[in-house]
Amino acid sequence: MISQFSEDEIQRYSRHILLPEVGGIGQMALKGASVLIIGAGGLGSPTALYLAAAGVGRIGLVDDDVVELSNLQRQILHATADVGRRKIDSARATLEALNPGIVVETHPLRLDATSAEGLISQYDLVCDGCDNFATRYVVNAACVKTRKVLVSAAVQRFEGQLSTFRPWRGGPCYHCLYPQTDGEASGLSCGEAGVFGAVTGVMGTLQATEALKELLNIGESMAGRLLMWDALRTRFTTIMLEVDPNCPVCGGMGAEHAHTPQQQAAPSAG
């Protein structure tokens, strides 16, 4: 398996290859994998950087925004010189400079019910770090329909949340957890509530970790569980999630693996 890597790749990924849980076979799996990242902002930045560094062969970036000065407190894909530039262009340049051996694809749009399913179907896994709830519902529905694993992270102020959704293998979908259908009513945006920049770094790094675990099929999945982090108290809490048997999106397909109900208020997206 190692013979299928170039000398540069063996050196670049040597610390992964040394891990029995990854090895040459796992690293080759990452090279052949594809991940779509929704949002090139506070969460998407560390997620994309670590997936690129890990050698995920094809990374798609979805964002329709441009870099603003206020982004730079947390959106580490971008630099001061990128202000006014499209985020996906800035992000691609950063990722390609970090690892020229991967393919970075850019999608300058805001996903909606018309575009989401076709785009998501082209990738193995989706990381959602978008900045609005309407898009999160659209992404979740498309992932359920196309049976693509969704790793979702969100932040607000000093708090973060993370979970993985794959209801066809057990556990809820995003809509089971947050059944609201009234868009932004369930939380404030970062522009309204504020966000501690390093919190997005931690949650985005955790999001990348869970995505890599899913691609490698190692460790314990976050599916059916919700990780909550309170940065001010340095406290991580994990709770088991309920499957809604009447969910209009997944139809409760993971109900036989349901756990004790825990209803949480959704934080603002990162």
N, C-alpha and C positions, 0 to 999 in steps of 0.2 A: 504493500500500500504506500509506503514512504517513497518508493521509486516513482510514483505518479506526481510527486511534488518536485518543483525546481529547488536548487540549492538555496536560493533566497527564501522560498516559502518554508523550507525546513527550518531555516534559522529564524524567520519571522514568527512561526507558530510553535517553536520548540517547547515553550512552557506549557502549551496545551497538549502537545503530543506526549509529553512526559506523564500526563495525568492518565491513570488507567481508565477513568470514566470517559475520556475523550480519545486519546491515542490517534494514530494515523487514520483509522476508519472514521472516527468522529469528525476529525478535521476535514476529511474528504466530504463527509456529509454536509458540513457547514459550507464548504466551497460550492456544492451543488444546490444549496438552499436559496430561497428568496423570501424577503420580508418587505412588506409595505408599511411605511411609517406615516401616520396621519398627523401632520403638524411638524414644522421644522422650527419649533419654538423652545420653551423652557424644558419640556419633557423630551421632545423629539431630538434635541441637541445631544444630550448624553446618551440616549438610546442609540441614535445613529452612529455616534463616535465609537461606542463599544462594540456594536455589531460589525462595523467596518473593520475595526482593529482585530476582531475575532476571526475575520475571514469569511463572513457570510457573502456568498458569491454575487448576489444581485440584491440591491437595496433600492426600493422605490420611495420617493418622497412626494407627499401631497401637501401643497400649501399655495394659497393664492395671494399672500401678503408680501409686503416689502419690509426690509429691515428699518427699524426706527431706533433712535438713540435710547429710548426707554427699554428696549429689548435687551440691551447689552449687559444689564445687571444679572441676567440669568441664561440667556440664549447663547451658549458658548460656541455654537457653530459659526457665529458671525463676529466680525471685528468692526472697529470704528470706520474703517475705510469702506465698509459694505453698506453703510447707511444710505437708503434710497434704492438699493439693489434688490432684486427679487430674492426672497429667502431661499428658494430652491436652487438658484444659481450660486449663491454664496455657499450654501450647504454642500452642494456637489463639489465645488472647488476644494473645500476643506476636507471632505471625505476622500477625494481622489488624491490629495496631497498626502494624507495619512496612509492610504493603502491603494496604490495604483493597480493592484491586481484584482480589484473588484469592479463590478459594473454598477453605476449609480444612474437610475432613471428618474426623471423629474416630471411631475404632473401639476401644472399651474392651475389648479381649480379647487373649488369647494365642493366636496362630495355631496350629492343629493340622491334621491331615490332612483333617478334615471341613470346616473353614472356609476354608482357605488358597486353594484353587483358585477358588472363587466370588468371593472378594474381589479377588484379584490380577487376575482376568480383566477387572475394571472399570477398570484403569489401563494406561497406556502403558508404564511402566517402574517397576521396584522398586529401592529402595535399602535394603539390609539392614544394620542396625547393632544387631541385637538382642544380648542378653546370655547366650545359651545355644546350644549346638550342636544340640540337638534341633530347635529352631525353624529354625535355618539349613538343616537338611536338608529340612524340610517346605517352606520357602520355595523352595529350589532346585528341588525336585520339581514344585511348582506352576508355577514360572516356565518350566521345560522343557515341561511339558504344555500350557501356554497360549501358549507362545512369546513370553514377555515378557522383555525384557532385564533382567538382574539385575546391579546394581553393588553389590559386597560389600566392606565394610571391617571390620577387626578391630584391636583394640589390646590390649596387655598391658604393664604396667610402662612401659618407655621405647621400646617398639617398636610398629610398625604394619604392616599388610598391606592391599593393595587389588588387586582384579581385577574385570573385567567378564566375565559369562558369557552367551553366546548361541550354544550349540553348533550350532544349525541353520544358522548362518552361518560355522561353523568354530570350532575351539578346544574346550576341555573344558567340562564343567559343574562345579559346586562339588563334587559327589560324586566326580568323576574325580580331583580334586586331593586331597580328604580323604575317602578311602573308609571311614573308621571309621564304625561304626554303633552304638557303645556310649555315645552321649550325651556326658556331661561328662567322660568318662575321658581325653580327649585334652588337657585344659588346665584351669587354675585360673580361677575367676571374678575380676573386678576386686576384689571384696570380700575375696578370699583372697590375691591376689597383689599388689594395689595397682596404681595407674595414675597416671602423671604427667599432670595435667589438660590441659596444652597439647598433648599428643600427640593426644588425641581431637579437638582443634580442627583440627590440621593434617590428620589423616586424614579427618575429616568434610568439610573444605573440598575436599580432593582428590576425595572421593566426589561432592560436588555438581558439581565441574568435569567429571568423567567423565560424569555423568548428563546435563549440559547438552550436552556434545559428542555424546552418543548421540542426544539429541532433535533436535539441529541437523544431525546427520550431518556433522560437521566433524572435522578432525584425525585422529590415529591412535588407534584404539580400544585399550583395555587387554585386550580379549578375546584369550585365548591367552598372556597375559603376567601375571606377578605382580610387583607393586611392593612392596618391603620397605624400611622406613625404620628405622634405628637412630638415635634422637634423641641419645643420649649421644655418639656418634661423628660425628653430623651426616653420615650416609652413606645414600644411596639406592642400592638395588640392584634391577635388573630382570632376571628370568629368564623363559625360555620354558617353557611348560607342556605336559605330556603329556596326550593324550586317551586315556582308557581304552576300548579297543574293546569291552570286555565290561562296560562300566558298566551297572548295573541301572536307572539313572535315564534317561540320555540315549541308551543303546545305542551309544555311540561315534559318534554321527551326525556329529561334527566331525573324525573320524579322518583324513580325507584332507588336513586342514590341520595335522596333528599336528607338534609340534616335539620337540627333544631332551628326553628325560625328566629331570625335576627333581622329586624328592619332598621336601616340606617338612613340618615339624611344625606343626600348626595352633596359632595363638595363641588365647588366650582372647578371646571376643567382648567388644566395648566396652560 
